[in-house]
Amino acid sequence: VSPDPPPVDRAQHRPAPPAAPSHILTVSATENTWLKVVTDQGIPAEYNLKAGEHLKLEARSTFNLLIGNAGGIKLNLNNKPVNVPGKRGEVVNLHLP
């Protein structure tokens, strides 16, 4: 007869909770534009935003943005405005933060 196995401490076997995002990016379109976003070097996502539309994105480390109309977009990173280089109709690549 083998002895009973020692009790297992279940707290050691719980998966770690997902990490909270470190950065929140708010995108506001003032004109129609398209946007390609890569968060944390993941899979790219594309958006077609119309004037007046908003988008909220979260990342743990970085955003890589390809903006189709630099003059038609407003960005806020962690509730602080981000200067978008470029003019209306210009395509701009932007890395944040």
C-alpha positions in Angstrom: 0.0 0.0 0.0 1.5 3.3 -1.0 1.1 6.4 1.2 -1.3 9.2 0.1 0.4 11.9 -2.0 1.1 15.1 -0.2 -1.6 17.8 -0.6 -1.2 20.1 -3.6 -1.1 23.8 -3.0 -3.6 25.0 -5.7 -2.3 28.6 -5.5 1.0 27.5 -7.1 -0.8 26.1 -10.1 -3.1 29.0 -11.0 -2.3 30.7 -14.3 -1.0 34.3 -13.9 -3.7 36.9 -14.7 -3.2 38.6 -18.0 -1.0 41.7 -17.8 -2.8 45.0 -17.8 -2.2 47.2 -20.8 0.5 49.8 -20.1 -0.6 52.1 -22.9 -4.0 53.2 -24.1 -4.2 55.0 -27.5 -7.3 56.9 -28.4 -7.7 57.7 -32.1 -10.2 60.3 -33.3 -10.8 60.9 -37.0 -11.4 64.5 -38.0 -11.5 63.4 -41.7 -11.9 60.1 -43.4 -8.7 58.0 -43.1 -7.3 54.5 -43.0 -5.1 53.2 -40.3 -2.9 50.1 -40.0 -1.9 49.2 -36.4 0.5 46.7 -35.0 0.4 46.5 -31.2 3.2 44.8 -29.3 4.7 43.5 -32.6 1.6 41.3 -33.1 -0.8 40.8 -36.0 -1.6 44.0 -38.0 -5.1 45.3 -37.9 -6.6 47.8 -40.4 -9.3 50.3 -39.9 -11.2 52.7 -42.2 -12.3 55.5 -40.0 -14.9 58.1 -41.1 -14.8 61.7 -39.8 -16.2 61.7 -36.2 -15.3 58.1 -35.5 -13.1 57.1 -32.5 -11.0 54.0 -31.7 -9.5 52.9 -28.5 -6.4 50.6 -28.6 -4.4 48.9 -25.8 -0.8 47.7 -25.8 1.7 46.4 -23.2 4.7 48.0 -24.9 4.4 49.6 -28.3 2.2 50.8 -31.2 3.3 50.9 -34.8 0.9 53.0 -36.8 0.6 53.6 -40.6 -1.7 56.5 -41.0 -3.3 57.1 -44.4 -4.3 60.8 -43.8 -2.0 62.4 -41.2 -3.9 65.6 -41.2 -7.2 63.8 -40.5 -6.4 62.2 -37.2 -5.9 63.1 -33.6 -4.1 60.8 -31.2 -4.0 60.6 -27.4 -1.6 58.3 -25.6 -2.4 57.7 -22.0 -4.7 60.8 -22.1 -1.9 63.0 -23.5 -2.0 64.5 -27.0 0.4 63.1 -29.5 1.8 65.3 -32.3 1.1 63.6 -35.7 3.7 64.7 -38.2 2.5 65.3 -41.7 -0.3 67.1 -43.5 -3.7 66.3 -44.9 -3.5 63.4 -47.3 0.0 62.4 -46.3 0.9 58.8 -45.3 2.9 58.7 -42.1 4.5 55.8 -40.1 4.5 56.5 -36.4 6.0 54.4 -33.5 4.6 55.0 -30.0 5.6 55.5 -27.3 
